[in-house]
Amino acid sequence: MQVAPVANLLEQFMPEGLALTLAQAIVFVAVFLAVYLLGRAIVVPIVDRSLQSRDLDKHARNPIKKLTLIAIVFVAVAVAFGFAQYGDFLQSLATIAAAATLALGLAMQDTISNFVAGVFIFTDKPFRIGDWIEWDDHAGVVEDISLRVSRVRTFDNELLTVPNSQLTDGVIKNPVAKDQLRLKFVFGIGYDDDIDKATDIIIEEAHKHVGILDDPAPSVRLIELGDSSVGLQSRIWIDNPSRADFIKTRGEYVQSVKERFDEEGIDIPYPNRTVGGGLELAGLDGVVEPADD
């Protein structure tokens, strides 16, 4: 759509200057709507299918689709300005936009950092919604991931709103990223107890528990000779891990081993501490003993 034909048509009903202004406005609106609707009908579905092919969650796709719509609006505005022959105005607008972008960039460094971190979370997938993660001194289940912040529900039922940059700048532990999780626990037995017998008990109780896998097989290693005990580290594997399964399985397993130790007379000794030293009194030269009655 060109401005000149529309202006010529409108000049039959109004002055030339007004006709040109109105023609530019009509062309701008028409071209903007055409580009916007075309982009929404073609570009957005293509982007959505691309995100689905990368196996992104539906909630994670929504912010990217919104950014795509914003980009389409900017493209539609730029194309409409060109067709409407707003050349001088567009140059002025570009200068103002550049200055505003610089000012906003300086004022929103943290926000931009979190936004970029959110993009990395969507692309690198260090965790997903529903994963149990640990970072710094915090742990919880991810409930929401947006482009600026992520929301994590702690195991005390507190909701933490975490800037994405904190989750990408440090180390994130994701115990449930894989289908299997290895658990370790150290059982301390007395120096007079039979190590082989205790090892057999630990392995047997692992095989008895339905939540512990036989492949990879449970194992036991002697890892320390402590002050009062011999440390036997048990290594077991569980399937489809979650924190609830992890806590429940470990608790039931440790309890069953403790009960077997008690039945078989294997001791789990308490730590022994010996306190030594002496008491020295100073400044007693001027003390006078009481006289005998």
MARBATOR-616199 format. One record per residue (C-alpha): residue number from 1; x, y, z. Coordinates in pm, 1 decimal, decimal comma. Example, Ala and Ser with C-alpha at 12.3 -4.5 7.8 and 13.67 -1.06 7.14 Angstrom:
REM residues 2
+-----+----------+----------+----------+
!   k !       xx !       yy !       zz !
+-----+----------+----------+----------+
!   1 !   1230,0 !   -450,0 !    780,0 !
!   2 !   1367,0 !   -106,0 !    714,0 !
+-----+----------+----------+----------+
This chain:
REM residues 293
+-----+----------+----------+----------+
!   k !       xx !       yy !       zz !
+-----+----------+----------+----------+
!   1 !      0,0 !      0,0 !      0,0 !
!   2 !    138,2 !    338,1 !   -108,1 !
!   3 !     70,7 !    678,1 !     48,6 !
!   4 !     32,6 !    871,4 !   -280,6 !
!   5 !   -273,4 !    685,7 !   -420,0 !
!   6 !   -451,5 !    708,6 !    -86,1 !
!   7 !   -367,4 !   1080,4 !    -57,8 !
!   8 !   -494,9 !   1146,4 !   -412,9 !
!   9 !   -819,9 !    975,0 !   -324,7 !
!  10 !   -864,5 !   1175,8 !     -5,4 !
!  11 !   -783,8 !   1508,9 !   -173,7 !
!  12 !  -1123,7 !   1491,9 !   -338,0 !
!  13 !  -1281,3 !   1543,7 !      4,1 !
!  14 !  -1031,1 !   1754,4 !    205,0 !
!  15 !   -731,5 !   1990,5 !    172,7 !
!  16 !   -406,5 !   1851,5 !     33,7 !
!  17 !   -206,4 !   1875,4 !    359,0 !
!  18 !   -472,5 !   1708,7 !    567,7 !
!  19 !   -523,1 !   1442,4 !    303,4 !
!  20 !   -151,1 !   1352,9 !    309,0 !
!  21 !   -143,7 !   1330,9 !    688,0 !
!  22 !   -454,3 !   1113,5 !    699,3 !
!  23 !   -322,9 !    894,6 !    415,8 !
!  24 !      1,5 !    833,1 !    605,5 !
!  25 !   -194,9 !    735,9 !    915,4 !
!  26 !   -418,0 !    496,7 !    719,8 !
!  27 !   -119,0 !    332,5 !    550,1 !
!  28 !     64,2 !    303,5 !    881,9 !
!  29 !   -228,9 !    130,4 !   1055,0 !
!  30 !   -302,2 !    -98,4 !    759,2 !
!  31 !     59,8 !   -210,2 !    714,7 !
!  32 !    112,0 !   -251,8 !   1089,3 !
!  33 !   -194,7 !   -477,1 !   1122,1 !
!  34 !    -97,5 !   -677,0 !    814,1 !
!  35 !    258,3 !   -743,9 !    933,5 !
!  36 !    151,0 !   -812,5 !   1293,2 !
!  37 !   -126,9 !  -1055,9 !   1201,5 !
!  38 !     92,4 !  -1230,1 !    945,2 !
!  39 !    375,0 !  -1268,1 !   1196,3 !
!  40 !    138,2 !  -1394,4 !   1465,0 !
!  41 !    -13,7 !  -1648,4 !   1226,4 !
!  42 !    315,8 !  -1777,1 !   1083,0 !
!  43 !    614,4 !  -1689,9 !   1303,1 !
!  44 !    465,3 !  -1770,3 !   1645,2 !
!  45 !    356,6 !  -2127,6 !   1549,9 !
!  46 !    699,7 !  -2191,9 !   1397,9 !
!  47 !    872,7 !  -2073,8 !   1717,4 !
!  48 !    634,8 !  -2281,7 !   1930,2 !
!  49 !    703,9 !  -2598,2 !   1729,3 !
!  50 !   1077,1 !  -2531,8 !   1754,9 !
!  51 !   1055,7 !  -2499,8 !   2133,0 !
!  52 !    850,0 !  -2817,8 !   2157,5 !
!  53 !   1111,8 !  -3002,6 !   1953,7 !
!  54 !   1368,3 !  -2899,2 !   2219,2 !
!  55 !   1144,6 !  -3059,5 !   2483,9 !
!  56 !   1083,8 !  -2736,6 !   2676,4 !
!  57 !    801,5 !  -2735,3 !   2931,0 !
!  58 !    485,0 !  -2546,9 !   2837,7 !
!  59 !    542,3 !  -2296,3 !   3117,6 !
!  60 !    895,8 !  -2237,0 !   2995,9 !
!  61 !    777,8 !  -2175,7 !   2638,6 !
!  62 !    533,4 !  -1897,6 !   2730,2 !
!  63 !    794,5 !  -1623,7 !   2809,1 !
!  64 !    979,4 !  -1696,2 !   2483,7 !
!  65 !    654,4 !  -1677,2 !   2286,2 !
!  66 !    581,0 !  -1340,8 !   2449,4 !
!  67 !    923,8 !  -1214,2 !   2346,8 !
!  68 !    852,1 !  -1332,2 !   1992,6 !
!  69 !    527,2 !  -1131,3 !   1989,3 !
!  70 !    713,0 !   -822,4 !   2113,2 !
!  71 !    969,2 !   -865,1 !   1833,9 !
!  72 !    686,4 !   -894,0 !   1579,3 !
!  73 !    534,6 !   -569,2 !   1708,7 !
!  74 !    868,0 !   -387,4 !   1666,8 !
!  75 !    909,5 !   -524,2 !   1314,8 !
!  76 !    552,0 !   -425,7 !   1227,6 !
!  77 !    608,9 !    -71,6 !   1357,4 !
!  78 !    934,0 !    -35,5 !   1159,9 !
!  79 !    779,4 !   -163,4 !    835,0 !
!  80 !    469,5 !     52,1 !    882,8 !
!  81 !    684,0 !    363,0 !    938,8 !
!  82 !    862,3 !    291,9 !    613,9 !
!  83 !    546,0 !    246,5 !    408,6 !
!  84 !    387,5 !    554,4 !    568,6 !
!  85 !    693,9 !    761,7 !    469,0 !
!  86 !    763,3 !    880,1 !    821,5 !
!  87 !   1135,7 !    908,6 !    742,8 !
!  88 !   1232,7 !   1211,2 !    950,3 !
!  89 !   1013,7 !   1107,2 !   1238,6 !
!  90 !   1160,1 !    756,3 !   1231,1 !
!  91 !   1515,2 !    892,2 !   1250,2 !
!  92 !   1425,5 !   1106,0 !   1549,6 !
!  93 !   1251,9 !    811,3 !   1711,1 !
!  94 !   1559,7 !    592,9 !   1654,9 !
!  95 !   1784,6 !    850,6 !   1824,2 !
!  96 !   1551,5 !    877,6 !   2122,7 !
!  97 !   1518,6 !    498,8 !   2142,2 !
!  98 !   1898,1 !    455,5 !   2141,2 !
!  99 !   1941,1 !    703,8 !   2425,9 !
! 100 !   1657,4 !    542,6 !   2620,7 !
! 101 !   1805,7 !    197,2 !   2564,6 !
! 102 !   2143,4 !    310,3 !   2701,7 !
! 103 !   1982,8 !    465,3 !   3008,7 !
! 104 !   1767,4 !    160,5 !   3072,9 !
! 105 !   2064,8 !    -68,9 !   3023,8 !
! 106 !   2264,2 !    112,6 !   3292,1 !
! 107 !   1968,0 !    126,0 !   3530,3 !
! 108 !   1863,6 !   -235,8 !   3479,1 !
! 109 !   2192,8 !   -422,4 !   3482,7 !
! 110 !   2071,5 !   -670,6 !   3744,5 !
! 111 !   1743,5 !   -727,1 !   3561,8 !
! 112 !   1923,8 !   -784,6 !   3231,5 !
! 113 !   2167,6 !  -1020,8 !   3405,2 !
! 114 !   1877,7 !  -1220,3 !   3546,8 !
! 115 !   1706,9 !  -1220,6 !   3206,7 !
! 116 !   2016,1 !  -1359,4 !   3033,3 !
! 117 !   2052,4 !  -1617,4 !   3311,5 !
! 118 !   1689,1 !  -1718,0 !   3256,4 !
! 119 !   1760,2 !  -1775,2 !   2887,7 !
! 120 !   2056,0 !  -1998,5 !   2982,1 !
! 121 !   1833,4 !  -2195,4 !   3220,2 !
! 122 !   1581,9 !  -2256,7 !   2940,3 !
! 123 !   1851,7 !  -2364,2 !   2692,7 !
! 124 !   2097,7 !  -2552,4 !   2917,9 !
! 125 !   1825,8 !  -2716,0 !   3134,2 !
! 126 !   2025,1 !  -2754,2 !   3458,7 !
! 127 !   1688,0 !  -2821,4 !   3623,9 !
! 128 !   1318,1 !  -2835,9 !   3538,9 !
! 129 !    995,0 !  -2757,0 !   3715,5 !
! 130 !    940,9 !  -3025,7 !   3978,8 !
! 131 !   1313,5 !  -3097,8 !   4030,7 !
! 132 !   1469,4 !  -3100,9 !   4375,4 !
! 133 !   1773,5 !  -2870,8 !   4371,8 !
! 134 !   2030,7 !  -2749,9 !   4624,8 !
! 135 !   2244,5 !  -2433,0 !   4609,5 !
! 136 !   2442,1 !  -2239,9 !   4871,6 !
! 137 !   2258,4 !  -2314,9 !   5198,5 !
! 138 !   1917,2 !  -2365,8 !   5036,1 !
! 139 !   1725,9 !  -2663,3 !   4901,3 !
! 140 !   1377,6 !  -2720,0 !   4764,9 !
! 141 !   1155,5 !  -2817,2 !   4471,9 !
! 142 !   1133,2 !  -2588,1 !   4168,0 !
! 143 !    776,3 !  -2463,3 !   4122,7 !
! 144 !    819,6 !  -2196,3 !   3855,4 !
! 145 !   1083,6 !  -2075,0 !   3609,9 !
! 146 !   1050,1 !  -1737,0 !   3441,6 !
! 147 !   1296,1 !  -1523,3 !   3249,2 !
! 148 !   1387,8 !  -1314,1 !   3555,2 !
! 149 !   1334,3 !  -1528,7 !   3865,6 !
! 150 !   1270,2 !  -1887,2 !   3967,0 !
! 151 !   1046,0 !  -1992,1 !   4254,5 !
! 152 !   1153,3 !  -2276,2 !   4481,3 !
! 153 !    941,2 !  -2436,7 !   4754,2 !
! 154 !   1159,7 !  -2538,0 !   5048,3 !
! 155 !   1097,4 !  -2851,8 !   5249,0 !
! 156 !    969,1 !  -2628,9 !   5531,9 !
! 157 !    698,9 !  -2512,4 !   5284,6 !
! 158 !    856,3 !  -2168,8 !   5237,7 !
! 159 !    846,6 !  -2014,9 !   4890,7 !
! 160 !   1179,7 !  -1866,2 !   4779,1 !
! 161 !   1186,5 !  -1623,0 !   4484,7 !
! 162 !   1541,8 !  -1653,8 !   4353,8 !
! 163 !   1699,5 !  -1426,1 !   4088,7 !
! 164 !   1809,5 !  -1646,2 !   3801,4 !
! 165 !   2164,1 !  -1508,1 !   3811,8 !
! 166 !   2211,6 !  -1667,0 !   4155,9 !
! 167 !   2125,3 !  -2005,2 !   4007,5 !
! 168 !   2366,2 !  -1976,2 !   3714,4 !
! 169 !   2664,8 !  -1801,6 !   3875,7 !
! 170 !   2716,0 !  -2069,0 !   4142,0 !
! 171 !   2705,3 !  -2446,9 !   4171,4 !
! 172 !   2361,2 !  -2607,0 !   4150,5 !
! 173 !   2313,6 !  -2960,8 !   4279,9 !
! 174 !   2033,8 !  -3150,1 !   4107,9 !
! 175 !   2010,4 !  -3497,1 !   4269,0 !
! 176 !   1713,5 !  -3598,5 !   4050,9 !
! 177 !   1859,2 !  -3498,5 !   3714,1 !
! 178 !   1915,1 !  -3866,4 !   3628,9 !
! 179 !   1690,5 !  -4170,9 !   3661,7 !
! 180 !   1897,3 !  -4320,3 !   3944,1 !
! 181 !   2054,8 !  -4178,4 !   4260,5 !
! 182 !   2329,1 !  -4328,3 !   4476,3 !
! 183 !   2297,4 !  -4294,7 !   4852,8 !
! 184 !   2583,7 !  -4336,1 !   5098,4 !
! 185 !   2574,8 !  -4398,4 !   5472,4 !
! 186 !   2854,8 !  -4479,8 !   5717,4 !
! 187 !   2786,7 !  -4743,4 !   5984,4 !
! 188 !   3028,2 !  -4740,6 !   6276,6 !
! 189 !   3100,6 !  -5074,0 !   6449,6 !
! 190 !   3324,9 !  -5160,5 !   6741,8 !
! 191 !   3685,6 !  -5270,2 !   6699,3 !
! 192 !   3601,8 !  -5608,8 !   6852,2 !
! 193 !   3313,9 !  -5674,1 !   6608,7 !
! 194 !   3339,3 !  -5894,8 !   6298,8 !
! 195 !   3379,0 !  -5668,9 !   5992,9 !
! 196 !   3279,6 !  -5941,0 !   5744,8 !
! 197 !   2964,0 !  -6023,5 !   5939,5 !
! 198 !   2864,7 !  -5658,1 !   5963,3 !
! 199 !   2928,1 !  -5618,0 !   5589,2 !
! 200 !   2704,5 !  -5916,2 !   5509,3 !
! 201 !   2423,8 !  -5770,3 !   5723,4 !
! 202 !   2445,9 !  -5431,9 !   5551,2 !
! 203 !   2429,9 !  -5598,0 !   5206,7 !
! 204 !   2146,0 !  -5832,4 !   5303,6 !
! 205 !   1927,3 !  -5552,4 !   5437,2 !
! 206 !   1985,4 !  -5356,6 !   5116,9 !
! 207 !   1866,9 !  -5651,6 !   4905,2 !
! 208 !   1557,7 !  -5691,1 !   5125,9 !
! 209 !   1439,5 !  -5330,2 !   5073,2 !
! 210 !   1207,2 !  -5299,4 !   4771,3 !
! 211 !   1317,4 !  -4942,0 !   4702,8 !
! 212 !   1686,4 !  -5030,8 !   4662,7 !
! 213 !   1811,0 !  -5152,3 !   4326,2 !
! 214 !   1996,0 !  -5480,9 !   4274,4 !
! 215 !   2164,4 !  -5336,1 !   3964,3 !
! 216 !   2382,4 !  -5143,5 !   4035,0 !
! 217 !   2443,1 !  -5373,7 !   4329,4 !
! 218 !   2479,0 !  -5247,1 !   4687,0 !
! 219 !   2837,3 !  -5231,6 !   4811,6 !
! 220 !   3025,4 !  -5174,4 !   5137,2 !
! 221 !   3371,7 !  -5026,8 !   5186,5 !
! 222 !   3582,5 !  -4984,9 !   5500,7 !
! 223 !   3667,5 !  -4614,9 !   5488,2 !
! 224 !   3794,2 !  -4514,0 !   5831,3 !
! 225 !   3943,4 !  -4632,2 !   6159,0 !
! 226 !   3805,5 !  -4381,7 !   6405,4 !
! 227 !   3885,8 !  -4316,8 !   6768,7 !
! 228 !   3611,8 !  -4549,6 !   6889,7 !
! 229 !   3470,1 !  -4721,9 !   6580,4 !
! 230 !   3541,7 !  -4878,1 !   6243,8 !
! 231 !   3355,5 !  -4698,2 !   5962,7 !
! 232 !   3181,1 !  -4909,9 !   5697,7 !
! 233 !   3033,3 !  -4703,5 !   5415,0 !
! 234 !   2727,4 !  -4850,6 !   5244,8 !
! 235 !   2651,1 !  -4745,1 !   4884,1 !
! 236 !   2305,3 !  -4815,1 !   4749,9 !
! 237 !   2106,0 !  -4700,3 !   4444,8 !
! 238 !   1740,6 !  -4597,4 !   4416,8 !
! 239 !   1525,9 !  -4554,5 !   4106,1 !
! 240 !   1327,5 !  -4243,6 !   3996,9 !
! 241 !   1458,3 !  -4037,7 !   4289,8 !
! 242 !   1276,7 !  -3759,6 !   4470,8 !
! 243 !   1364,6 !  -3612,3 !   4806,0 !
! 244 !   1069,4 !  -3786,6 !   4970,8 !
! 245 !   1185,0 !  -4124,7 !   4835,2 !
! 246 !   1542,2 !  -4048,5 !   4933,7 !
! 247 !   1456,4 !  -3966,3 !   5296,9 !
! 248 !   1211,6 !  -4255,3 !   5334,8 !
! 249 !   1436,0 !  -4517,8 !   5176,6 !
! 250 !   1746,7 !  -4416,8 !   5368,2 !
! 251 !   1560,0 !  -4400,5 !   5700,4 !
! 252 !   1400,8 !  -4745,4 !   5658,8 !
! 253 !   1728,5 !  -4898,9 !   5543,1 !
! 254 !   1938,1 !  -4755,4 !   5827,9 !
! 255 !   1675,9 !  -4865,0 !   6081,3 !
! 256 !   1671,7 !  -5222,1 !   5946,8 !
! 257 !   2052,4 !  -5243,8 !   5963,5 !
! 258 !   2054,1 !  -5108,2 !   6319,5 !
! 259 !   1794,7 !  -5366,0 !   6427,0 !
! 260 !   1997,5 !  -5649,2 !   6268,9 !
! 261 !   2312,4 !  -5525,1 !   6441,5 !
! 262 !   2127,9 !  -5537,5 !   6773,1 !
! 263 !   2005,6 !  -5891,9 !   6703,0 !
! 264 !   2352,4 !  -6013,9 !   6604,6 !
! 265 !   2528,9 !  -5843,4 !   6894,5 !
! 266 !   2721,7 !  -5596,0 !   6678,5 !
! 267 !   2796,9 !  -5280,8 !   6871,6 !
! 268 !   2758,8 !  -4924,5 !   6744,1 !
! 269 !   2985,6 !  -4750,3 !   6995,8 !
! 270 !   2943,4 !  -4402,0 !   7131,6 !
! 271 !   3231,3 !  -4159,6 !   7077,1 !
! 272 !   3465,1 !  -4153,4 !   7375,4 !
! 273 !   3624,7 !  -3832,7 !   7497,7 !
! 274 !   3893,5 !  -3815,6 !   7765,9 !
! 275 !   3935,7 !  -3485,1 !   7942,1 !
! 276 !   4277,1 !  -3430,4 !   8105,2 !
! 277 !   4463,4 !  -3147,9 !   8271,3 !
! 278 !   4522,8 !  -2994,5 !   8610,5 !
! 279 !   4406,2 !  -2707,4 !   8828,4 !
! 280 !   4653,7 !  -2440,2 !   8934,4 !
! 281 !   4570,0 !  -2177,8 !   9196,0 !
! 282 !   4762,5 !  -1851,5 !   9202,7 !
! 283 !   4770,9 !  -1553,6 !   9437,9 !
! 284 !   4738,8 !  -1751,6 !   9762,4 !
! 285 !   5041,9 !  -1600,0 !   9938,3 !
! 286 !   4835,8 !  -1341,5 !  10124,9 !
! 287 !   4566,4 !  -1581,4 !  10234,6 !
! 288 !   4563,9 !  -1646,7 !  10610,7 !
! 289 !   4426,9 !  -1977,7 !  10730,4 !
! 290 !   4167,0 !  -1946,4 !  11007,9 !
! 291 !   4293,9 !  -2012,9 !  11359,0 !
! 292 !   4196,0 !  -2333,1 !  11530,4 !
! 293 !   3939,2 !  -2289,4 !  11805,6 !
+-----+----------+----------+----------+
